[in-house]
Amino acid sequence: MKFEKSLVWFRRDLRAFDHAALHHALTTSKTVYCAFVYDDAILAKLPRHDRRVAFIHASIAELDAELRTLGGCLLVRHAHARSDIVRLAAELDVQAVFANEDYEPQAIDRDVAVADALEAAGRQLLVVKDQLIFAKDEVRTLAGGRFSVFTPYKNAWLKRMHAAPECLAPWQIAPHAARLAPAQGAPALPSLAALGFEPVDLAAVGIVAGMRGGAATFESFIARMAAYDEARNYPAIDGTSTLSIHLRFGTVSIRHLVRTVNQLIASGAGGAGAPVWLSELIWREFYAQILFHNPHVVERAFKPAYDAVAWEAGPQAEAAFAAWCEGRTGYPLVDAAMAQINQTGFMHNRLRMVTASFLVKDLGIDWRWGEQYFALHLNDFELASNNGGWQWASSSGCDAQPYFRIFNPVTQSQKFDKSGQFIRHWLPQLKKLDDKQIHAPWEWPAAPRGDYPAPMVDHAQARATTLVRYAVVKAAGEADA
């Protein structure tokens, strides 16, 4: 044993199985405490009716119950994490705090501060990889460089995984659970009200929190995975995994997901969909390493030349942005997608691309405005993926779409919601329009559409304006060929 006592600091890893930090603590310590801190530095910025906090709250209750089944418990605090975890380590007199690595700039800064404070007190912060299969510099080019294009990164990622399949092995918890500190005297878990938040009906938006919710969601998707390559494009059908919120908060294990999809691919049971879904998991890791190595992307373009794009500004831009946020653009697919995110916190991935393209390339509004709106409203908000997606749409990111590729919101609607099923669900004022009218209602002035607005811009004209807007980037020689 290296330590008499240690503490596992849970963050975005709310499960009691295949947990790297918990495994390392249990196998190096005689007694292991577990803790989670509701961090005021994060909570203070959120609306009082926040589905993510409700998801965490429900997941924490399940995690505590599972740890109690194993013989331990979860110590839950409500404070500023960077100072409180140091205070808790002193109260428990532990020699080490274990945590799973986080790769976001603010999290890295927090962990450095915690490590320094613990070291000053004669303790250690030990962080280990858990939320990714490969992190930091584990996937590099043959010349030892870093990837900024997805396909070669994916190929190198797959090659490394197949060469070292042990990277997918689960971190065992149950065999070492006897070392968990018993639950005697542990305070009750705080209520949502005590945290300053209102109750949220997660079931009403199709979310089941916690480890069991993650497992059930994945099992449901396995039965549909073979069709994922095609089904994922159609927002009116249940074609995606909806696992992103569980990946975000660690109620599922990335190793279990990749092991399972690999088995389906190897057996042929995964059809054409399984490799495509695996690619989506690799995209998540690609964006994570981009953020880790290029923290400037949080505020600026990955490609510096794109910081020169002259975005719309002033009251007119603010009014246009408000119309986009509220689903009043006059383009049904865009507005239906915004209604979906505003009412449920979920948005289908294709619609994230369509709405982002519309904001940036039809309205000429800075991608950072949309990125921040999604960050506030998405249940599955993850900085690296959200930033990567927005920079992809604005052509300013790594391996982004060329600046001249501009989604047409009408043809996207006609192709991916042909019968208007998705639009009618989220925009009931258009439910009386037929399958042709619903994609561009302004072309049929006599058609019944209630108070639905006319288009706020003409797409063809907006496209021409965007090409001029990006001309400065092209002139600088930075635009994609």
C-alpha positions as CSV (number, residue, x, y, z in Angstrom):
1,M,0.0,0.0,0.0
2,K,1.3,3.5,-0.8
3,F,-1.3,5.5,1.1
4,E,-3.1,4.9,4.4
5,K,-6.0,7.1,3.3
6,S,-6.9,8.7,0.0
7,L,-9.9,10.6,-1.5
8,V,-11.5,10.1,-4.9
9,W,-12.8,13.4,-6.3
10,F,-15.7,12.6,-8.7
11,R,-16.3,15.3,-11.4
12,R,-17.6,14.3,-14.8
13,D,-17.4,10.6,-14.1
14,L,-20.5,9.7,-12.1
15,R,-20.4,6.0,-12.0
16,A,-19.1,3.3,-9.7
17,F,-17.7,0.9,-12.4
18,D,-14.8,1.0,-14.8
19,H,-13.6,4.1,-13.1
20,A,-9.9,4.8,-13.4
21,A,-9.4,7.1,-10.5
22,L,-11.4,5.0,-8.1
23,H,-9.5,1.8,-9.2
24,H,-6.1,3.5,-8.7
25,A,-7.1,4.8,-5.3
26,L,-8.5,1.4,-4.2
27,T,-5.4,-0.5,-5.3
28,T,-2.9,1.9,-3.7
29,S,-4.7,2.8,-0.4
30,K,-5.9,1.1,2.7
31,T,-8.9,3.4,3.1
32,V,-10.6,5.3,0.3
33,Y,-13.2,8.1,0.6
34,C,-15.3,9.4,-2.2
35,A,-16.5,12.9,-2.7
36,F,-18.4,15.2,-5.1
37,V,-18.5,19.0,-4.9
38,Y,-21.3,21.0,-6.4
39,D,-19.1,23.7,-7.6
40,D,-20.4,27.2,-7.0
41,A,-18.0,28.6,-9.6
42,I,-20.0,26.7,-12.2
43,L,-23.5,26.6,-10.7
44,A,-23.7,30.4,-10.1
45,K,-23.7,31.0,-13.9
46,L,-26.6,28.6,-14.7
47,P,-30.3,29.2,-14.8
48,R,-32.3,28.0,-11.8
49,H,-34.2,25.6,-14.0
50,D,-31.3,23.7,-15.5
51,R,-31.8,20.1,-16.8
52,R,-28.1,19.4,-16.4
53,V,-28.0,20.1,-12.7
54,A,-31.1,17.9,-12.3
55,F,-29.4,15.2,-14.3
56,I,-26.3,15.5,-12.1
57,H,-28.4,15.5,-8.9
58,A,-30.2,12.3,-9.9
59,S,-27.0,10.7,-11.0
60,I,-25.3,11.6,-7.7
61,A,-28.1,10.0,-5.7
62,E,-27.7,6.8,-7.7
63,L,-23.9,6.9,-7.4
64,D,-24.2,7.3,-3.6
65,A,-26.6,4.3,-3.4
66,E,-24.3,2.2,-5.5
67,L,-21.2,3.1,-3.4
68,R,-23.2,2.2,-0.2
69,T,-24.0,-1.2,-1.7
70,L,-20.2,-1.6,-2.2
71,G,-19.6,-0.6,1.5
72,G,-18.8,3.1,1.1
73,C,-20.6,6.3,0.4
74,L,-20.3,9.6,-1.4
75,L,-19.5,12.8,0.6
76,V,-21.4,15.6,-1.2
77,R,-20.5,19.2,-0.7
78,H,-21.7,22.5,-2.0
79,A,-18.9,25.0,-2.3
80,H,-16.1,26.3,-4.5
81,A,-14.4,23.1,-5.5
82,R,-10.8,24.4,-5.9
83,S,-10.7,25.4,-2.2
84,D,-13.2,22.9,-0.7
85,I,-11.5,19.8,-2.0
86,V,-8.3,20.9,-0.3
87,R,-10.3,21.6,2.9
88,L,-11.9,18.2,2.7
89,A,-8.6,16.4,2.2
90,A,-7.4,18.0,5.4
91,E,-10.5,17.1,7.3
92,L,-10.2,13.5,6.3
93,D,-6.3,13.6,6.7
94,V,-5.7,11.8,3.4
95,Q,-2.3,11.6,1.8
96,A,-3.6,11.8,-1.8
97,V,-6.6,12.9,-3.8
98,F,-7.3,10.9,-7.0
99,A,-9.3,12.3,-9.9
100,N,-9.8,11.6,-13.6
101,E,-8.2,14.0,-16.0
102,D,-10.1,16.9,-17.5
103,Y,-8.8,18.6,-20.6
104,E,-10.7,21.9,-20.7
105,P,-8.7,25.0,-20.0
106,Q,-10.6,26.1,-16.9
107,A,-10.5,22.6,-15.5
108,I,-6.8,22.4,-16.0
109,D,-6.3,25.7,-14.3
110,R,-8.4,24.5,-11.4
111,D,-6.5,21.2,-11.0
112,V,-3.2,23.1,-11.1
113,A,-4.4,25.3,-8.2
114,V,-5.7,22.3,-6.3
115,A,-2.4,20.4,-6.8
116,D,-0.4,23.3,-5.6
117,A,-2.5,23.8,-2.5
118,L,-2.4,20.1,-1.7
119,E,1.4,20.0,-2.2
120,A,1.8,22.9,0.2
121,A,-0.1,20.8,2.8
122,G,2.1,17.7,2.2
123,R,-0.6,15.9,0.1
124,Q,-0.8,14.9,-3.6
125,L,-3.3,15.3,-6.5
126,L,-3.0,12.3,-8.8
127,V,-4.9,12.5,-12.1
128,V,-5.4,9.6,-14.5
129,K,-7.0,9.2,-17.9
130,D,-10.6,8.0,-17.9
131,Q,-13.0,9.9,-20.2
132,L,-11.1,9.2,-23.4
133,I,-9.4,6.2,-25.0
134,F,-6.5,8.3,-26.2
135,A,-5.7,11.7,-24.8
136,K,-3.1,14.5,-25.2
137,D,-0.3,13.2,-27.4
138,E,-1.1,9.5,-27.5
139,V,-2.2,9.7,-31.2
140,R,0.4,11.5,-33.3
141,T,1.5,11.6,-36.9
142,L,4.3,9.4,-38.2
143,A,6.6,12.4,-37.9
144,G,5.6,12.9,-34.3
145,G,3.3,15.9,-35.0
146,R,-0.3,16.6,-34.0
147,F,-3.2,16.0,-36.2
148,S,-5.5,18.8,-37.4
149,V,-7.4,16.8,-40.0
150,F,-9.9,14.2,-38.8
151,T,-9.5,11.3,-41.3
152,P,-5.8,10.7,-40.7
153,Y,-6.3,11.1,-37.0
154,K,-9.1,8.5,-37.1
155,N,-6.9,6.1,-39.0
156,A,-4.0,6.5,-36.6
157,W,-6.5,6.2,-33.6
158,L,-7.8,2.9,-35.0
159,K,-4.4,1.6,-35.7
160,R,-3.3,2.3,-32.1
161,M,-6.4,0.8,-30.6
162,H,-6.0,-2.4,-32.6
163,A,-2.3,-2.6,-31.7
164,A,-3.0,-2.2,-28.0
165,P,-6.5,-3.6,-27.3
166,E,-5.7,-3.5,-23.6
167,C,-6.5,0.2,-23.7
168,L,-10.2,-0.9,-23.7
169,A,-9.9,-3.1,-20.6
170,P,-12.2,-2.0,-17.7
171,W,-10.9,-0.7,-14.5
172,Q,-12.1,-3.1,-11.8
173,I,-13.8,-1.7,-8.7
174,A,-15.8,-4.4,-7.0
175,P,-12.9,-6.7,-6.1
176,H,-11.3,-3.9,-4.1
177,A,-14.4,-2.4,-2.6
178,A,-13.6,-3.5,0.9
179,R,-11.2,-0.6,1.1
180,L,-14.0,2.0,0.7
181,A,-14.5,4.1,3.9
182,P,-17.8,3.1,5.6
183,A,-20.8,5.4,5.4
184,Q,-21.2,6.1,9.2
185,G,-21.8,9.7,9.8
186,A,-22.0,10.8,6.2
187,P,-24.4,13.8,5.8
188,A,-27.6,13.5,3.7
189,L,-27.4,14.5,0.1
190,P,-28.5,18.1,-0.6
191,S,-31.8,18.7,-2.3
192,L,-32.0,20.6,-5.5
193,A,-33.7,23.4,-3.6
194,A,-30.8,23.5,-1.1
195,L,-28.5,24.0,-4.1
196,G,-30.7,26.8,-5.4
197,F,-32.3,25.0,-8.3
198,E,-35.8,24.1,-9.3
199,P,-37.0,20.6,-9.9
200,V,-37.0,19.4,-13.5
201,D,-39.1,16.6,-15.1
202,L,-36.3,14.8,-17.0
203,A,-38.6,12.0,-18.1
204,A,-40.8,14.5,-19.9
205,V,-37.9,15.2,-22.3
206,G,-36.9,11.5,-22.5
207,I,-33.9,11.5,-20.2
208,V,-33.2,8.8,-17.6
209,A,-30.2,9.9,-15.5
210,G,-27.5,7.9,-13.9
211,M,-25.7,4.7,-14.6
212,R,-28.9,2.7,-15.2
213,G,-30.2,5.4,-17.5
214,G,-26.9,5.2,-19.5
215,A,-27.0,1.4,-19.7
216,A,-30.6,1.4,-20.8
217,T,-30.0,4.1,-23.4
218,F,-27.1,2.1,-24.8
219,E,-29.0,-1.2,-24.9
220,S,-31.8,0.5,-26.8
221,F,-29.4,2.0,-29.3
222,I,-27.6,-1.4,-29.9
223,A,-30.8,-2.7,-31.5
224,R,-30.8,0.3,-33.8
225,M,-27.1,0.8,-34.4
226,A,-26.9,-1.1,-37.7
227,A,-29.1,1.5,-39.4
228,Y,-27.2,4.5,-37.8
229,D,-25.3,5.5,-40.9
230,E,-28.6,6.5,-42.6
231,A,-31.0,7.0,-39.8
232,R,-28.9,9.6,-38.0
233,N,-29.7,12.1,-40.7
234,Y,-33.4,12.3,-40.1
235,P,-34.5,14.3,-37.1
236,A,-38.1,13.0,-37.0
237,I,-37.0,9.4,-36.3
238,D,-35.2,7.8,-33.4
239,G,-31.9,7.3,-35.3
240,T,-29.2,8.5,-32.9
241,S,-27.8,7.1,-29.7
242,T,-28.8,10.0,-27.4
243,L,-25.8,8.9,-25.3
244,S,-24.0,12.3,-25.4
245,I,-25.4,13.5,-22.1
246,H,-24.2,10.2,-20.5
247,L,-20.8,10.6,-22.0
248,R,-20.6,14.2,-20.9
249,F,-21.2,13.3,-17.2
250,G,-19.6,9.9,-17.2
251,T,-22.6,7.7,-16.4
252,V,-21.3,5.4,-19.1
253,S,-17.8,4.1,-19.8
254,I,-16.2,5.1,-23.1
255,R,-14.2,1.8,-22.9
256,H,-17.4,-0.2,-22.6
257,L,-19.0,1.6,-25.6
258,V,-15.9,1.1,-27.8
259,R,-15.5,-2.5,-26.8
260,T,-19.1,-3.2,-27.6
261,V,-19.1,-1.5,-31.0
262,N,-15.9,-3.3,-31.9
263,Q,-17.5,-6.6,-31.1
264,L,-20.5,-5.7,-33.3
265,I,-18.3,-4.7,-36.1
266,A,-16.2,-7.9,-35.8
267,S,-19.3,-10.1,-35.8
268,G,-21.0,-8.3,-38.6
269,A,-24.0,-7.6,-36.4
270,G,-23.3,-3.8,-36.4
271,G,-24.1,-3.5,-40.1
272,A,-23.1,-0.3,-41.9
273,G,-24.0,1.8,-38.9
274,A,-21.5,0.6,-36.3
275,P,-18.3,1.9,-38.0
276,V,-20.0,5.2,-38.5
277,W,-21.0,5.5,-34.9
278,L,-17.5,4.5,-33.8
279,S,-16.3,7.4,-36.0
280,E,-18.5,9.8,-34.0
281,L,-16.8,8.6,-30.8
282,I,-13.4,9.3,-32.4
283,W,-14.6,12.8,-33.5
284,R,-15.2,13.5,-29.8
285,E,-11.6,12.5,-29.0
286,F,-10.3,14.5,-32.0
287,Y,-12.0,17.7,-30.7
288,A,-10.8,17.0,-27.2
289,Q,-7.2,16.9,-28.3
290,I,-7.7,20.0,-30.5
291,L,-8.9,21.9,-27.4
292,F,-6.2,20.6,-25.2
293,H,-3.4,21.6,-27.5
294,N,-5.1,24.8,-28.8
295,P,-6.9,26.4,-25.8
296,H,-7.1,29.7,-27.8
297,V,-10.0,28.2,-29.7
298,V,-12.3,29.0,-26.7
299,E,-12.1,32.6,-27.7
300,R,-10.6,32.7,-31.2
301,A,-10.6,30.9,-34.5
302,F,-8.4,27.8,-34.8
303,K,-7.3,29.3,-38.1
304,P,-6.1,32.8,-37.2
305,A,-7.0,34.3,-40.6
306,Y,-10.7,33.7,-39.8
307,D,-10.5,36.2,-36.9
308,A,-10.5,38.8,-39.6
309,V,-14.1,38.0,-40.8
310,A,-16.2,41.1,-40.3
311,W,-19.4,39.9,-38.6
312,E,-22.6,41.8,-38.4
313,A,-22.9,44.0,-35.3
314,G,-25.1,46.5,-33.6
315,P,-28.9,46.5,-32.8
316,Q,-29.8,44.9,-36.2
317,A,-27.5,41.9,-35.5
318,E,-28.8,41.6,-32.0
319,A,-32.4,41.5,-33.2
320,A,-31.5,38.9,-35.8
321,F,-29.7,36.8,-33.2
322,A,-32.8,37.0,-30.9
323,A,-35.0,35.8,-33.8
324,W,-32.7,32.9,-34.4
325,C,-32.7,32.0,-30.7
326,E,-36.4,32.2,-30.5
327,G,-37.1,30.3,-33.7
328,R,-38.5,33.2,-35.7
329,T,-36.3,33.2,-38.8
330,G,-39.1,32.2,-41.2
331,Y,-37.2,29.0,-42.2
332,P,-39.3,26.1,-40.8
333,L,-36.5,23.6,-40.3
334,V,-34.3,26.1,-38.5
335,D,-37.1,27.3,-36.3
336,A,-38.3,23.8,-35.5
337,A,-34.7,22.9,-34.4
338,M,-34.6,26.0,-32.2
339,A,-37.9,25.1,-30.7
340,Q,-36.5,21.6,-29.9
341,I,-33.5,22.9,-28.1
342,N,-35.4,25.6,-26.2
343,Q,-38.1,23.2,-25.0
344,T,-36.0,20.1,-24.4
345,G,-32.3,20.9,-24.3
346,F,-31.7,18.5,-27.1
347,M,-30.9,19.2,-30.8
348,H,-30.4,16.6,-33.5
349,N,-26.8,16.7,-34.8
350,R,-27.8,17.5,-38.4
351,L,-29.9,20.3,-37.2
352,R,-26.9,21.6,-35.2
353,M,-25.1,22.0,-38.5
354,V,-28.1,23.5,-40.2
355,T,-28.9,26.1,-37.5
356,A,-25.2,27.0,-37.1
357,S,-24.7,27.5,-40.8
358,F,-27.8,29.7,-40.9
359,L,-26.7,31.9,-38.0
360,V,-23.2,32.3,-39.4
361,K,-23.6,32.3,-43.1
362,D,-27.2,33.5,-43.7
363,L,-27.3,36.1,-40.9
364,G,-23.6,36.9,-40.8
365,I,-23.4,36.6,-37.0
366,D,-20.3,35.7,-35.1
367,W,-20.1,31.9,-34.4
368,R,-19.3,32.6,-30.8
369,W,-22.7,34.0,-30.2
370,G,-24.3,30.7,-31.2
371,E,-21.7,28.6,-29.4
372,Q,-22.5,30.4,-26.2
373,Y,-26.3,29.9,-26.7
374,F,-25.8,26.2,-27.3
375,A,-23.5,26.0,-24.2
376,L,-26.3,27.4,-22.1
377,H,-29.1,25.3,-23.5
378,L,-27.7,21.9,-24.6
379,N,-28.1,19.1,-22.1
380,D,-25.0,17.4,-23.4
381,F,-22.9,20.6,-23.6
382,E,-19.2,19.6,-23.9
383,L,-16.8,22.5,-24.6
384,A,-14.5,20.7,-27.0
385,S,-17.3,19.2,-29.2
386,N,-19.5,22.3,-29.1
387,N,-16.6,24.6,-30.0
388,G,-15.4,22.2,-32.7
389,G,-18.8,22.0,-34.2
390,W,-19.3,25.7,-34.3
391,Q,-15.9,26.3,-35.8
392,W,-16.6,23.6,-38.4
393,A,-19.8,25.4,-39.4
394,S,-18.0,28.8,-39.6
395,S,-15.1,27.3,-41.6
396,S,-12.7,28.7,-38.9
397,G,-11.8,25.4,-37.3
398,C,-9.6,22.4,-38.0
399,D,-10.8,20.2,-40.8
400,A,-13.8,22.5,-41.2
401,Q,-16.2,22.8,-44.2
402,P,-15.0,25.3,-46.8
403,Y,-16.3,28.8,-46.4
404,F,-18.2,28.5,-49.6
405,R,-20.2,25.5,-48.4
406,I,-23.4,27.0,-47.1
407,F,-26.3,24.8,-46.1
408,N,-29.6,25.7,-47.9
409,P,-32.2,25.5,-45.2
410,V,-35.0,24.7,-47.6
411,T,-33.2,21.9,-49.5
412,Q,-32.0,20.5,-46.1
413,S,-35.6,20.4,-45.0
414,Q,-36.8,18.8,-48.2
415,K,-34.1,16.1,-48.0
416,F,-34.1,15.2,-44.3
417,D,-37.7,16.0,-43.3
418,K,-39.4,15.3,-46.6
419,S,-42.9,14.8,-45.1
420,G,-42.5,17.7,-42.7
421,Q,-43.1,15.4,-39.7
422,F,-40.4,17.0,-37.5
423,I,-41.5,20.5,-38.5
424,R,-45.1,19.9,-37.7
425,H,-44.2,18.5,-34.3
426,W,-42.3,21.6,-33.2
427,L,-44.2,24.2,-35.2
428,P,-47.9,23.3,-34.9
429,Q,-49.0,26.5,-36.6
430,L,-47.7,24.9,-39.8
431,K,-49.4,21.5,-39.4
432,K,-52.1,22.3,-42.0
433,L,-49.5,22.9,-44.8
434,D,-48.9,20.0,-47.2
435,D,-45.6,18.2,-47.7
436,K,-44.5,20.7,-50.3
437,Q,-45.7,23.9,-48.7
438,I,-44.2,23.2,-45.3
439,H,-40.6,23.6,-46.4
440,A,-41.0,27.1,-47.8
441,P,-44.4,28.5,-46.7
442,W,-43.8,32.0,-48.2
443,E,-44.1,30.5,-51.7
444,W,-47.8,29.8,-51.0
445,P,-49.1,33.0,-49.6
446,A,-52.7,31.7,-49.3
447,A,-51.6,28.6,-47.3
448,P,-52.7,28.6,-43.6
449,R,-49.7,29.3,-41.4
450,G,-51.1,31.2,-38.5
451,D,-48.6,33.8,-37.1
452,Y,-45.6,32.1,-38.6
453,P,-43.2,34.8,-39.9
454,A,-41.9,35.5,-43.4
455,P,-38.2,34.7,-44.0
456,M,-36.0,37.2,-42.4
457,V,-33.4,36.9,-45.2
458,D,-33.3,35.7,-48.8
459,H,-31.0,32.7,-48.7
460,A,-29.5,33.3,-52.2
461,Q,-28.7,37.0,-51.4
462,A,-27.3,36.0,-48.0
463,R,-25.0,33.4,-49.6
464,A,-23.6,36.0,-51.9
465,T,-23.0,38.4,-49.0
466,T,-21.2,35.6,-47.1
467,L,-18.9,34.9,-50.0
468,V,-17.9,38.6,-50.0
469,R,-17.6,38.5,-46.2
470,Y,-15.1,35.7,-46.3
471,A,-13.1,37.2,-49.3
472,V,-10.6,38.7,-46.8
473,V,-9.8,35.2,-45.6
474,K,-9.5,33.9,-49.1
475,A,-7.2,36.9,-50.0
476,A,-5.0,36.0,-47.0
477,G,-4.6,32.5,-48.6
478,E,-6.1,30.7,-45.6
479,A,-9.4,29.5,-47.0
480,D,-9.9,25.8,-47.9
481,A,-9.3,24.8,-51.5
